[in-house]
Amino acid sequence: MTIKWAQKAESAWYKTLQKINDDFGYHSAFKFRKETTAAIKQLKKFPKSGHHEDLLACADKEYRGLLFSEYNKMIYYIAEAEGAIHIDDIWDTRREPKNQANETIENQ
């Protein structure tokens, strides 16, 4: 399976990385990148390892969420026909999940 990042997800990931680097330093940013890489490897090997996102059940895709760092979750869906995993968003688990779900649905 290949991994495809939506522009919004890629932007959210990069902003998070920058914030971690600015607030906590290089080593914390490096740890975040390492956790992301580990999650991507896990998704490639076990695409259904993330749990179903019930808040996105009204969407036309079967969204899943995979916690990959202390406060971040990848929101993704599997496109079997393409042989791809689409990472649609990155959620900050400290924020209200319903608001983030609404933002994800609006940006489809």
MOKAUR-V724739 format. One record per residue. N is the residue number from 1. RES is the residue in one small letter. PHI is phi in degrees with one decimal (999 if undefined). NEAR is the number of other ideal C-beta (glycine too) atoms within 8 Angstrom. D_CENTER is the distance of its C-alpha to the mean C-alpha in whole Angstrom. Layout:
n:N res:RES phi:PHI near:NEAR d_center:D_CENTER
n:N res:RES phi:PHI near:NEAR d_center:D_CENTER
This chain:
n:1 res:m phi:999 near:9 d_center:16
n:2 res:t phi:-100.7 near:7 d_center:15
n:3 res:i phi:-108.3 near:10 d_center:11
n:4 res:k phi:-123.8 near:8 d_center:11
n:5 res:w phi:-96.0 near:8 d_center:9
n:6 res:a phi:-72.2 near:10 d_center:10
n:7 res:q phi:-57.3 near:6 d_center:12
n:8 res:k phi:-62.3 near:9 d_center:10
n:9 res:a phi:-66.2 near:14 d_center:7
n:10 res:e phi:-63.2 near:9 d_center:9
n:11 res:s phi:-65.4 near:8 d_center:11
n:12 res:a phi:-63.3 near:10 d_center:9
n:13 res:w phi:-64.2 near:11 d_center:8
n:14 res:y phi:-64.9 near:8 d_center:12
n:15 res:k phi:-62.4 near:8 d_center:13
n:16 res:t phi:-64.0 near:12 d_center:12
n:17 res:l phi:-59.5 near:11 d_center:13
n:18 res:q phi:-61.5 near:8 d_center:16
n:19 res:k phi:-63.4 near:8 d_center:17
n:20 res:i phi:-61.5 near:11 d_center:16
n:21 res:n phi:-62.5 near:11 d_center:19
n:22 res:d phi:-66.6 near:6 d_center:21
n:23 res:d phi:-83.5 near:7 d_center:21
n:24 res:f phi:-122.4 near:8 d_center:21
n:25 res:g phi:101.2 near:7 d_center:22
n:26 res:y phi:-59.1 near:6 d_center:22
n:27 res:h phi:-63.7 near:7 d_center:21
n:28 res:s phi:-69.2 near:11 d_center:18
n:29 res:a phi:-65.6 near:12 d_center:17
n:30 res:f phi:-61.8 near:8 d_center:17
n:31 res:k phi:-61.4 near:9 d_center:16
n:32 res:f phi:-60.9 near:13 d_center:13
n:33 res:r phi:-63.6 near:9 d_center:13
n:34 res:k phi:-64.4 near:8 d_center:14
n:35 res:e phi:-64.3 near:10 d_center:12
n:36 res:t phi:-65.0 near:11 d_center:9
n:37 res:t phi:-61.5 near:8 d_center:12
n:38 res:a phi:-63.3 near:9 d_center:13
n:39 res:a phi:-66.1 near:11 d_center:9
n:40 res:i phi:-63.0 near:9 d_center:10
n:41 res:k phi:-61.0 near:8 d_center:13
n:42 res:q phi:-62.6 near:10 d_center:13
n:43 res:l phi:-63.2 near:16 d_center:11
n:44 res:k phi:-63.4 near:9 d_center:14
n:45 res:k phi:-81.8 near:5 d_center:16
n:46 res:f phi:-130.4 near:6 d_center:15
n:47 res:p phi:-58.3 near:8 d_center:13
n:48 res:k phi:-95.9 near:6 d_center:14
n:49 res:s phi:-73.2 near:7 d_center:13
n:50 res:g phi:-76.5 near:9 d_center:10
n:51 res:h phi:-85.6 near:6 d_center:12
n:52 res:h phi:-63.2 near:7 d_center:13
n:53 res:e phi:-95.0 near:11 d_center:12
n:54 res:d phi:-62.2 near:5 d_center:15
n:55 res:l phi:-69.2 near:7 d_center:15
n:56 res:l phi:-107.6 near:12 d_center:14
n:57 res:a phi:-65.2 near:7 d_center:17
n:58 res:c phi:-77.9 near:4 d_center:19
n:59 res:a phi:-71.6 near:9 d_center:16
n:60 res:d phi:-81.5 near:3 d_center:18
n:61 res:k phi:-119.4 near:6 d_center:15
n:62 res:e phi:-91.0 near:6 d_center:14
n:63 res:y phi:-79.7 near:13 d_center:11
n:64 res:r phi:-129.7 near:13 d_center:9
n:65 res:g phi:-126.4 near:12 d_center:7
n:66 res:l phi:-127.7 near:13 d_center:7
n:67 res:l phi:-69.6 near:7 d_center:8
n:68 res:f phi:-123.7 near:10 d_center:8
n:69 res:s phi:-148.9 near:9 d_center:10
n:70 res:e phi:-56.8 near:3 d_center:13
n:71 res:y phi:-125.9 near:6 d_center:11
n:72 res:n phi:-131.6 near:13 d_center:7
n:73 res:k phi:-135.0 near:10 d_center:5
n:74 res:m phi:-87.1 near:14 d_center:2
n:75 res:i phi:-104.8 near:15 d_center:4
n:76 res:y phi:-144.7 near:14 d_center:6
n:77 res:y phi:-140.2 near:10 d_center:10
n:78 res:i phi:-104.3 near:12 d_center:13
n:79 res:a phi:-107.2 near:9 d_center:16
n:80 res:e phi:-57.5 near:5 d_center:18
n:81 res:a phi:-60.5 near:4 d_center:21
n:82 res:e phi:-84.4 near:6 d_center:19
n:83 res:g phi:69.8 near:7 d_center:18
n:84 res:a phi:-133.7 near:10 d_center:14
n:85 res:i phi:-111.8 near:14 d_center:11
n:86 res:h phi:-101.8 near:10 d_center:9
n:87 res:i phi:-88.8 near:13 d_center:6
n:88 res:d phi:-92.6 near:13 d_center:7
n:89 res:d phi:-160.6 near:14 d_center:5
n:90 res:i phi:-120.5 near:12 d_center:4
n:91 res:w phi:-104.8 near:12 d_center:6
n:92 res:d phi:-90.5 near:9 d_center:9
n:93 res:t phi:-70.0 near:9 d_center:11
n:94 res:r phi:-85.6 near:4 d_center:14
n:95 res:r phi:-88.7 near:8 d_center:14
n:96 res:e phi:-65.5 near:5 d_center:16
n:97 res:p phi:-63.7 near:9 d_center:13
n:98 res:k phi:-63.0 near:7 d_center:16
n:99 res:n phi:-64.5 near:8 d_center:16
n:100 res:q phi:-66.8 near:12 d_center:12
n:101 res:a phi:-62.4 near:11 d_center:12
n:102 res:n phi:-61.8 near:8 d_center:15
n:103 res:e phi:-64.7 near:9 d_center:14
n:104 res:t phi:-64.6 near:15 d_center:11
n:105 res:i phi:-64.6 near:10 d_center:14
n:106 res:e phi:-64.1 near:6 d_center:16
n:107 res:n phi:-93.4 near:8 d_center:14
n:108 res:q phi:-71.9 near:7 d_center:15
